[in-house]
Amino acid sequence: MKMKSFSVLLSVTLLVLGAASTLFGYGSYGRGGDLPRHPFGKAYSEVPVYRGSSASWGAAGYGTPAFRRTSPSERVCPPDAGYSIPSPTFRPEPACYEHGEPISLFNGVDLTGWTDAEGKAPNPGWQVRDGAICRAENGAGSLFTEGKYDDFILEFDFKAARGANSGLKYRLVEDESIGCEYQILDPEGMDHGDLHDTAALYDVIPAVGVREIFKQEEYNHAKIIVMGNHIEHWLNGKRIVSVQIGSPQWNEGLARSKFAGTQFGRNRLSRIFLQDHGDAVWFKNLTLTPLKPLY
């Protein structure tokens, strides 16, 4: 073959290979040139974006999860805690999660989107006062969302009366009477220990150092992050709980708790409820952001 013909053939071959690489997203940075590769060989910008998700089941009041294309800064990734999950019932944890569209769980006016335990209208003991859901009367019973959720970031503001005890539960099991609980406890006149303090994962993972940042008879800001087997509780901008289901810390806490022997924390999809524990408590600005795992 003449040198000129060989050069032409080589140039054509390189052009074809370059076009194929661009088309299918191969190469170190995928199609975009500035985005890291997805484990399947595509840039993150090319990963299918979902509309709707198992993150929501049924009506949730004010919008449905709509997953959108997000930049890397809009993704959330569980910390590498080095934990191994021995149970084969758990799927491998994805590296990162994509944010969905935030859902307002409360419209600030009435209890649309909320029910009692049986899915009926809420008990009159729950009322809306000054733009907040208030547990106002005895015998109110717990207040449940209509929708069911799995992976999410939930933020809300809460206020507790002096000495009040309450909480917000998720990942419900055992006929929805047992679940992971973001504990709410006003410390006035009582000390139940770190396992029952505000922002603890009630009776399983303690809250340490919250008395200094808890605001008595004022609104506090709470955040719950649930990503697969990873759970976090935040209070007023400080991370209080960070734990992996199935880790030694989790197993030890569960074994000594009142929930030992149950499927505590194992149900990935459930309603969320506000607890009636006989005391006055207020909730507002409840916003849930669904998380979609990126594989």
N, C-alpha and C positions, 0 to 999 in steps of 0.2 A: 504494500500500500504506500502511496506517495505521502510524504510528510505533510503536504498541504491538506490532502483529504483526511488524514488522521486528525489533524488539528481541528478541522471543521466538525468531524464526528464527535470528538471529545467535547467541544463547546456545546453541541446540541445535547449531548448526554448530561452535562452539568446543568444546563437550563431546565431539562425535564425533571431532574432530581430536585432542583431548587423549587420548582413549581409544586411538586408533590409534597415537599416538606411544608410549604406555606399552606397548601390546601388542607392537609390532615393534622396540622398543629404539632408536628414533631420538631426536634431541635430543643436547645436548652431553655428557651423562653416561650415556646408555643407561637401562635400566630401573631400575638400582639408585639412581641419583641421586648417587652418590658415587664411581663408578668411571669411568675413562677409556674412551672408545669404542674398540672393536676396529676394524681397518681395514675390515671388512665392515659396519660400522654398528651392531654390537651391543656391549653392555657385555662386558667380559672375563668376568663371571660367567655369561654366556649362551653362551660359546663351547663347542661340544661337548667333553665330556671323554671320553677314549678309555680303553678297557680293553684292555690289551695293545698291542703296537706293533711296527713293524719294528725298534725298538730292541733287540729280543731275538729270536734265532732258535734254537729248540731249548731244551733244558733248561739251566738255569744254576745248578742246585744248590738254592738255598734261597729260593724265591719267584720270582714273575714280575713284570714291570713292570706296575703298575696305576696309571693316570693319574687323578689326583683334582683336584677343584676347589681352586685355590690362591689365596691372597691375592697382591697385587702384590709383597709382600716375599719370597714364595717363588718368584718367577720370576727367571731369570737372563738377562741381555741382553749380547751381545758389545759391547765398546767400539766406538765409532765411530772407526775408525782411518783413515778417509778413503781406504782402498784400493779400487781398482777391480779386478774380476776379469775379465780379458780373455777367458778361455776360455768359449765358449757352452755347454760341457758342464756347467757348474755352475749350479744353480738359484739364483735370487735369495735372499739371506739374509733370514730372518725377523727381526722386530724383537726378539722375546723367545722364551724357551723355558720350558715348564712342567715342573716337577719331577714325576717318577713316584715310585713307592714304591721305597725303597732295596732293593738286592739284596745279600745276603751271598754273596760268591763262595767263601768258605772257612768250613767249620763248626768249625774249631779242633780237630778230632779226627782226620779222615782226609782223603783226597784225592778224596772224592766230588765229581763235577762237573768233574774235571780229567782230561785225557788226554795221550797222547803226540802227536806230529805227525800220525800216521795215524788218530787217534781211538780208539786202543786204551788199555789200562790203562797208567798212568804207569810209567816205569822205576823200579826199586827205588832208584836213586840219589837220587830225591826222597822225602823222609820227612817225617813230622810229629813235631816235637820241641818240648816245652814250649809247645804251643799255637801253633806257627808252622810254615809250610812251609819246609823246609830242603833246599837242594841240598847233599847230604851226601857223595856218592861220585862218582868219576870215571865218565864215560860216561853221565851221567843223561839227556842230551838236554833239549831245551826242554819246558816244561810248558804245555799249552794249556787254556783254558776250553772246555767243551762248547758254551756259548752264543756267539752272535755279537752284536755291539753296534755302534751307529753314534754317536749323540750321547749324551754322558754326562758325569758327574762321577765320577771314580774316586779314592778315597782309600785309602791303605794305609800301614802301617809297615814299614820294612825296616832290616836291620842287615847290615853287610858285615864279613867278616874282614879283618885287616890286609892291605892291598895287593890286595884282591879287586876283580874286575871283573864286572859283571852288568848287567841292565837289564830293563825291562818294555816289551813292544812291543804296538802296536795299529795299526789300519788297514793290515793286512798285504796285500801284493801279491806278484807274481812267485812263485807257488807257495808263498806264505806264508813265504818265507825273508827277505823284505825288508819293513820296516815302520817307522813312526815309533817311536822308542825314547826312553823316559825313562831316561837313562843313570844307572847306579850305579857309582861308582868310589871306592874308598878311596885317598886321596892318599899313603899311606905308601910311600915309596920309589919313587914314580913321578910323572911330570907329563906328561900327554898333551895339555895345553892346554885352553883353555876349551871347545872344541867337543866334548871327550870328558869333561868334568868332570861330577860328579853334578848331575842335573836338567837338563842340556843336552838339546836335541832332537838326539840323537847325530849328529855329523858335518855337521849342517845349520845349527842355530841355537845359538850358544854360551851357556854358563852363566857369569855374571860374579858374583864376590863370594860364592861358595858355601863357600869354604874356611873362612870365619869362622863359619859357622853349621852346617857339617856336623859330626855327632857320631861320632867314631871308636869303633868297637866298642860302640856304643849304638844303640838304635832311633831312626830319623829318621822324620818324618811327611812323606809325599808326597801331592800332589794333582795330578791331570790333568783338565783341562777341555777337552772337544771339542764345539764347537757349529758345525755346518756346516763352514765353511772356517776357523774360528778355533780356535786351539790355545793352551793355557796349561799351563806346568809350574810347580808350587809346591814349595818345600822349607822345612819347619819354619815355616810361616806366611808365607813371603816369596815373592812372585811372581818367578820367575827368567826364564821364557820367555813371551812373548806375541807371536804371529805369525799372520798371515793367509795361507792358501794362495793363491798367485798374486800376492802383493804383491812389490814389488821386493826386499825383504829375503829373502823366501822364494826367489824365483827365483835371486838371487845366491848364496845359501847352497847351494841344490840344485845349481847349475851347477858349483860347485867341490868338491862332495862325491863320495863313491864311488857315490852313487845317481843321478848325472846320466844322463839317457837312459831312466830307468825311470818307472813310474807312481807313484812314491813319494808317499804321502799321499793318493792319489786314490780309494782304495777306501773307501767310506763305511761298509761293513758287514763286520766280520771278527771272528775270534776274538782273544783277548788271550793273550799268552804271557809266561812268566817264563823268562829266558834262562839256559842253562847255559854259562858261559864258563870252566869249569875251577876255579872258586873257591867257597868256602863263603859262602852268603848266606841270609838268613832273611826271610820275608814273613809278615805277619799282619794281621788286621783289614782285609781287602780288601772294601770296600763300594762298589758301583757304583749311582749314581742315574741312571736313564735320563732324558733330556731330550726333550720333545716340542715341535717348533717350533709357534709360534702364528702363523698367517697372517692 
